[in-house]
Amino acid sequence: MQDLLPWLKAQTHDRVKIGLTDLDGVLRAKYLSRKKVLSGLDKGLGFCNVVFQWDIGDALYGNGLAEAGFADGQAVYAAGTQRNIPWEDNLPFLLADFHSAPAGPAARACPRSLLRRVITKAEEMGFSARFGPEYEWFAYRETPTELAAKNYQNARPITPGMFGYSGLRTSQNSDYFQALFTQLAAFDVELEGLHTETGPGALEAAIAHQPALEAADRAVLFKQGVKEISYRHGMVASFMAKPSVDLPGCGGHLHQSLWHEEKNVFHDPDAPDGISQTMRHYLAGQLALLPEILPLFAPTVNSYKRFVAGSWAATRANWGIDNRTVALRAIPGSSNATRLETRVPGADANPYLVMAAALAAGIYGIEHKLMPPAPVSGSAYEQEVGKVLPANLGAAAGAMKKSEKASACFGQDFCAHFVRSREWEWQQYQRAVTDWERSRYFELV
């Protein structure tokens, strides 16, 4: 922690913002005095373990996850995550995790700590992973109060019409786009690209690829940063997977590659398609595990509304070469650019869990020397190739609960805790009575 000491001493603010993510990827944060952070730099800080016993609406899980007492877990400041928040007057900021917590919900459930464990396993096998996530979201000309008052109905997008890659719409909101680019860069979250997507107010950004843990940190802070910058422009940003039945959903696609001694081991110039045997094992591992670990990529009830034919989202565990209709898109290229794009995750998924799932499944394939079937050519939606993905969160949680492979990759303690949290989420949905049900059945049945 000594590398944090000079940075903290150089700060002019008397407080520091500390954040960590819960199971749903929500950044839970609090302000601490700089003096308190300095005095506890080596031992970390107490953070109530209730953040891993709450659902996304702050209700306690009612299926046995909640533990009496709600003790403080011992969080550790994450060295290397220090930065300043440009839109909060350069307030100092630090991430934290529970990788050294001895027991309890924090030790079992912390997503960042899980990713650290998976990265360590990859490193023991001689690999370092690099990830480059892409996120789609919708921006609305609303405030949180206005949206809540109208029950999140009829939100007003910042631009009209279906206008992907629009020079007009980006110019129309140039101050917003400029703020995203410049302020996120100042927040140490570098964007490679930013453009409009298909749909009113639909946007997409690509984050520059980084080593796995740094990539996940930046992805979490990207989503948080977009939301906070949007507020300051009179907007609300939504990363909900499928906010409208009539529009494409919001993907959280993940580009990835494995490296050994500065060499991209996914690239093989002697292979006909430039894809190495290691990459084939890696993607075969993801294909094998995908139906059993889907809740890590698709954690909400709404996540599964993306998985429909023709929606730019996968419906089966399949792969292809530079094919955007499959689950896994292999992208041949140069020695630096050859990579795999996992297109299953939605923008609503927790970046730490997405990257832990992709990496763990990939190295599982390498360990077991799995081989993929032939790649899909043409539209995957018109071919019954690959195992069908679970159709809803309940089915997906059930598959993960029974999966020995998932337990081997992530540990029994984490899997049990996470699966029960998804079962709870599904149970809350099953209890709900929707507008669709009322309009369809109220009078006629």
C-alpha positions, 0 to 999 in steps of 0.5 A: 500500500506504500504506493498509495501513500504519496498520492494520498498525501498529495491530494488537496481534498479532505475526503476520499470516495471509496467504491466496490461492486456488489453481485449485480455490479452496482458500485456501492460507495462511501466518502471517508476522510482522507485522514481515516484512509491514511491511518488505515492504509495497511489494514483496510476498512470495514465495509458492511457485508450486507452489500452482498446480502442485498438484491439490486433493490436493497432487499435482503435475500430471503432464501438463506443468504442473509446472515444475522449480525451483518458484520463489517467485512475487511475490505482492502484498498486496491492499489493501482486503482487510484484516480481523481473524479473530474466531474466531482472537482477532482475528488480522489477515488479508490476501489476496494475488494475483499480478497483477503477477507477470512470468511463470511459473505464478503469472502464468498461473494466479492466479484473483484476477488473472484476475478483475481483468483481466476487471473492467478490460475491463468498466470500459473498456467503461463498466461496473462489475459487482456480484455477490451469490453464494448458497451451499448446503452440508451440515453434519455432526456430525463431525471431519476425523479421524473422517471420514477414519477412516471414508473419508468414509462415513456422515457424520452430518448435524447435523439429520435429515429433509428440512426446508427453511426450518425454524424448528425446526432453526435453533432447535435449532442456534441457537448455530451459526447465531448464530455464522455470522451474527455472526462472519462479519459481524465478518469483513466478510462480510455475510449477507443470509439464512441458512436450512435447505435440503432435506436432512439438515443442508442449509443455504443463505446469501446474501451481500450484493451487492458490486462484483465483486472485493469480492464474490469476496473475500467469497465465498472468505472466506465458505466458509473462515469457514463451515468454520472456524466449523463446526470450533469447533462440532464440525462439518464443513461440506462444499461438495461439489457432490453429496455424496449421490445421494439428495439435491439438490446444493449450488449456488453461484448467482450474482446479477449486474448491470452499472452505469454511472454509478450506473445499473443498465443491466439495468433498462429500465422501458419494456421489457415485462418490464423487461429492457434490451437490454444485459441481453439481450446479456449473458445471450446471451453467457453462453448462447453460451459456457456449453457452452465454459467450463463447467469454470470453473463446474463444476471437479470430477468430482463437479460434473456429478452435479448436472446432472440433471433435477428437481434444481434445477440446469440441464441445458441452456444456456437461460434464463427469466424468474423460472424456477428450472429454467433455467441463467440466471434473469432477475429483473425488478424495480426499478431497483436489483433487476433482475438475472441469476441464473446457476444453473449453478455449484456450491458447489464452484467457485472464486468468482474463476473463477465471477465471471470466467467470468460477467462475461467471457461477459456482456461478450462478448455485449454486444461482439458484440450477441448476442441470446438465443432466447425464454425458457423458460416452465414446467419446462425439464426437460420441454423440449428447449430450449438446447444440452445441457451437457457431461456430465462434466469430461472432455467439458467440458475438451475443449470448453474446450480447443477454444474460441476464445471462451474464449481470447479472454475469458481469454487463451491462457496461462490457458486452456491452464494451467487446461484441462490441470489439469482434464484431469489431474483427469479422468484421476485419476478414470478411474484410480480403481476405485469401490465401485459398480464392485466391487459391480456387476461383481466376481462377475458378469462 
